[in-house]
Amino acid sequence: MKMTRTEQWFDKHPPLFAYVACLIAYSAKPVAAILSLIHNDPSVRSAVKASPETWAMLYRQHRRLRGVLTQSLCTYAVNQGNFGFAEKLIFRYAVHEILKDRPPSKRKSPHLLRRLLLDLIRSGKGILFHHFVKVVEAQEASDVVVDSTDVVQMEEVAFFLAVLLPCWFEYDEALLPLFRRARRGDITAIEKILWLDKDAVHDAVIARHLREASAHPDGPRNLRMVGALETRPKVEISRARVKVWTAGLVALIGDLSDCSLPQPAIRELYDALAYDLDGSAADHDLPEDDAFRVALNREKDFWKPFARQTIAYLLS
């Protein structure tokens, strides 16, 4: 597979950062397909649920959720990359050189990522780009995007895909503040939560609000809650929105690693992939420049809580 324009983009940036950015940008298409499958196929939705009590706990345990999710996705990404012994040795050596003179209390700073990226420049652009092409070739040759049972077998990953991420896409709002408002009795927040996830009724506080509202069956609060519970969600997760979401992650990683990319450089990456994979002159899923710039900042806000735990895991 020839990926001329993508390779040209790759050559302009530090290799490990370019590798990660290319993987993230390419992931938008399969991720959009996975999310649509989870939310629009009842058989898949029924398979992602943990026990009601455990599921409800995940609303309140976002630190645990981010930690497990980070470990799972990083492990999956490394396995997909199919790194050989030499590449893993280079990575571990660079990490050791960075950390050996630092006290344990300072080993999780995001600023370490900058040192890591700079030290890995010598590992060679060709090796990493070759791995990226292998990942793309394997995915493009497969008719199956991914086995959904593999994706949702961990309850934390299932919760992220079935609740936390659709909340962001559907409402442009993080789940935790929405959940807190729902527990305080905000009827609009309760309605949004219940529309998205019926199992939220197993949270003790939300269950209490439902019981109190049911004392007045014809009251507006009860009617809105019942309406949300009886409506099956049809979350529209477009490939365009997922692309912007992944672009926000590319932008944030660039900011944290001293490889900050202006909006045109991020667009150039997506345009290059569109040209090499589909023959398109540009990626027409992305919004116009001003709207894209605003969207990147919004999506970076989603990813920021994950950044420190991701870096800590990679350097552990």
KOLPA-528340 format. One record per residue (C-alpha): residue in three letters; x, y, z. Coordinates in pm, whole numbers, padded with zeros to 5 digits, always signed. Layout:
N
ALAXYZ/...
***
This chain:
316
MET+00000+00000+00000/LYS+00139+00337-00103/MET+00069+00621+00140/THR+00272+00896-00020/ARG+00101+01203+00121/THR+00068+01054+00468/GLU+00436+00967+00466/GLN+00521+01323+00365/TRP+00322+01450+00664/PHE+00489+01189+00886/ASP+00837+01308+00785/LYS+00767+01663+00906/HIS+00715+01563+01269/PRO+00893+01369+01547/PRO+00842+01002+01462/LEU+00671+00872+01775/PHE+00432+01166+01783/ALA+00365+01128+01409/TYR+00301+00755+01455/VAL+00051+00813+01736/ALA-00118+01099+01547/CYS-00159+00887+01234/LEU-00304+00595+01429/ILE-00551+00822+01606/ALA-00658+00997+01285/TYR-00700+00666+01101/SER-00901+00519+01392/ALA-01194+00757+01333/LYS-01357+00537+01068/PRO-01354+00205+01262/VAL-01443+00379+01590/ALA-01749+00540+01430/ALA-01855+00199+01300/ILE-01810+00039+01644/LEU-02013+00309+01817/SER-02296+00289+01566/LEU-02308-00088+01610/ILE-02322-00064+01989/HIS-02598+00197+01994/ASN-02819+00081+01710/ASP-02806-00299+01744/PRO-03015-00418+02043/SER-02827-00750+02065/VAL-02495-00570+02109/ARG-02639-00323+02361/SER-02768-00609+02574/ALA-02421-00765+02577/VAL-02239-00461+02716/LYS-02408-00443+03055/ALA-02241-00540+03380/SER-02446-00607+03692/PRO-02684-00316+03764/GLU-02503-00228+04086/THR-02158-00226+03924/TRP-02287-00028+03627/ALA-02437+00238+03854/MET-02110+00263+04050/LEU-01921+00361+03734/TYR-02112+00689+03727/ARG-01932+00785+04049/GLN-01590+00626+03991/HIS-01448+00827+03704/ARG-01087+00799+03824/ARG-01113+00420+03824/LEU-01293+00432+03490/ARG-01023+00644+03326/GLY-00744+00430+03474/VAL-00882+00097+03353/LEU-00980+00243+03017/THR-00635+00394+02966/GLN-00462+00064+03043/SER-00695-00134+02818/LEU-00670+00097+02518/CYS-00293+00145+02547/THR-00242-00231+02562/TYR-00473-00279+02263/ALA-00289-00011+02064/VAL+00051-00165+02134/ASN-00077-00509+02036/GLN-00231-00371+01717/GLY+00098-00206+01633/ASN+00266-00547+01651/PHE+00591-00402+01779/GLY+00891-00628+01766/PHE+01158-00679+02031/ALA+01387-00404+01898/GLU+01119-00131+01907/LYS+01005-00227+02257/LEU+01366-00224+02375/ILE+01418+00127+02232/PHE+01105+00249+02409/ARG+01199+00097+02745/TYR+01556+00231+02720/ALA+01429+00583+02652/VAL+01189+00564+02945/HIS+01466+00438+03174/GLU+01704+00717+03070/ILE+01437+00978+03137/LEU+01334+00844+03478/LYS+01656+00717+03631/ASP+01758+01047+03793/ARG+01409+01164+03891/PRO+01249+01106+04232/PRO+00937+00885+04224/SER+00712+01181+04309/LYS+00806+01351+03980/ARG+00786+01054+03746/LYS+00431+01120+03625/SER+00469+01473+03493/PRO+00322+01537+03145/HIS+00644+01722+03065/LEU+00826+01387+03053/LEU+00648+01312+02729/ARG+00847+01587+02560/ARG+01175+01423+02662/LEU+01048+01085+02550/LEU+00953+01210+02206/LEU+01283+01387+02156/ASP+01488+01087+02270/LEU+01300+00855+02036/ILE+01374+01062+01726/ARG+01684+00850+01677/SER+01475+00531+01661/GLY+01406+00600+01295/LYS+01105+00729+01108/GLY+01094+00433+00873/ILE+01032+00171+01144/LEU+00734+00350+01292/PHE+00577+00447+00962/HIS+00613+00087+00845/HIS+00419-00026+01153/PHE+00146+00227+01082/VAL+00109+00103+00724/LYS+00086-00257+00850/VAL-00198-00163+01085/VAL-00384+00014+00803/GLU-00333-00274+00559/ALA-00464-00528+00811/GLN-00773-00317+00882/GLU-00847-00235+00519/ALA-00816-00602+00422/SER-01074-00707+00683/ASP-01448-00699+00619/VAL-01515-00697+00994/VAL-01435-00372+01170/VAL-01389-00541+01505/ASP-01548-00816+01711/SER-01787-00622+01933/THR-01754-00881+02210/ASP-01381-00806+02228/VAL-01447-00433+02257/VAL-01710-00446+02532/GLN-01589-00739+02740/MET-01462-00504+03015/GLU-01737-00318+03196/GLU-01536+00006+03210/VAL-01477+00004+02833/ALA-01844-00082+02776/PHE-01953+00207+03000/PHE-01724+00448+02814/LEU-01863+00343+02475/ALA-02228+00304+02577/VAL-02275+00601+02811/LEU-01986+00841+02865/LEU-01894+00897+02501/PRO-02252+00918+02364/CYS-02329+01172+02638/TRP-02050+01390+02502/PHE-02156+01346+02140/GLU-02529+01389+02201/TYR-02526+01671+02457/ASP-02180+01832+02414/GLU-02146+01783+02788/ALA-01929+01568+03013/LEU-02114+01292+03194/LEU-01993+01364+03548/PRO-02136+01719+03586/LEU-02458+01605+03417/PHE-02486+01314+03661/ARG-02421+01541+03958/ARG-02702+01773+03850/ALA-02932+01474+03805/ARG-02861+01359+04160/ARG-02942+01709+04286/GLY-03286+01674+04125/ASP-03245+01872+03803/ILE-03527+01725+03593/THR-03361+01805+03259/ALA-03041+01629+03371/ILE-03238+01328+03498/GLU-03427+01312+03170/LYS-03103+01320+02968/ILE-02940+01048+03179/LEU-03242+00818+03166/TRP-03292+00867+02794/LEU-02931+00765+02735/ASP-02902+00484+02989/LYS-03199+00308+03149/ASP-02972+00137+03403/ALA-02908+00473+03571/VAL-03224+00394+03773/HIS-03004+00167+03986/ASP-02829+00468+04133/ALA-02988+00512+04476/VAL-03031+00890+04452/ILE-03185+00888+04104/ALA-03411+00600+04213/ARG-03531+00817+04502/HIS-03615+01102+04263/LEU-03817+00855+04054/ARG-04008+00728+04358/GLU-04087+01080+04473/ALA-04208+01180+04126/SER-04423+00868+04094/ALA-04631+00990+04388/HIS-04782+01235+04138/PRO-04839+01019+03827/ASP-04973+01302+03614/GLY-04715+01555+03733/PRO-04468+01698+03481/ARG-04163+01552+03656/ASN-04301+01200+03655/LEU-04422+01225+03296/ARG-04079+01342+03176/MET-03896+01066+03366/VAL-04132+00795+03244/GLY-04107+00928+02890/ALA-03726+00909+02904/LEU-03737+00553+03040/GLU-03977+00437+02770/THR-03785+00589+02480/ARG-03514+00378+02321/PRO-03218+00602+02242/LYS-03111+00646+01883/VAL-02781+00828+01919/GLU-02656+00966+01591/ILE-02281+00918+01586/SER-02151+01051+01258/ARG-01810+00975+01115/ALA-01754+01350+01085/ARG-01806+01404+01459/VAL-01580+01113+01548/LYS-01308+01254+01322/VAL-01320+01590+01498/TRP-01315+01408+01834/THR-01000+01216+01736/ALA-00846+01537+01597/GLY-00891+01693+01941/LEU-00684+01412+02090/VAL-00411+01466+01831/ALA-00408+01837+01918/LEU-00389+01772+02293/ILE-00105+01520+02262/GLY+00080+01775+02052/ASP+00032+02040+02320/LEU+00159+01810+02595/SER+00463+01691+02400/ASP+00598+02021+02266/CYS+00482+01919+01919/SER+00187+02158+01906/LEU+00011+02149+01572/PRO-00178+02446+01429/GLN-00521+02366+01292/PRO-00397+02358+00926/ALA-00138+02090+01013/ILE-00403+01869+01172/ARG-00628+01917+00870/GLU-00332+01828+00647/LEU-00301+01491+00822/TYR-00667+01403+00767/ASP-00652+01526+00408/ALA-00345+01309+00346/LEU-00520+00998+00479/ALA-00829+01074+00270/TYR-00614+01107-00041/ASP-00408+00792+00019/LEU-00699+00571+00123/ASP-00992+00702-00082/GLY-00839+00916-00355/SER-01016+01227-00223/ALA-00851+01564-00267/ALA-00940+01652+00093/ASP-01126+01514+00393/HIS-01470+01665+00341/ASP-01596+01541+00678/LEU-01403+01814+00860/PRO-01572+02152+00917/GLU-01446+02483+00780/ASP-01138+02638+00936/ASP-01298+02860+01203/ALA-01550+02597+01307/PHE-01275+02332+01310/ARG-01059+02548+01538/VAL-01345+02590+01785/ALA-01426+02219+01769/LEU-01065+02120+01839/ASN-01064+02322+02160/ARG-01394+02166+02266/GLU-01272+01813+02202/LYS-00945+01877+02386/ASP-01155+01948+02694/PHE-01298+01597+02670/TRP-00954+01437+02657/LYS-00773+01640+02924/PRO-00887+01425+03221/PHE-00738+01120+03048/ALA-00402+01279+02969/ARG-00221+01245+03302/GLN-00331+00886+03360/THR-00232+00788+03006/ILE+00117+00933+03043/ALA+00158+00776+03386/TYR+00062+00436+03245/LEU+00295+00461+02945/LEU+00585+00552+03171/SER+00512+00287+03436/
***
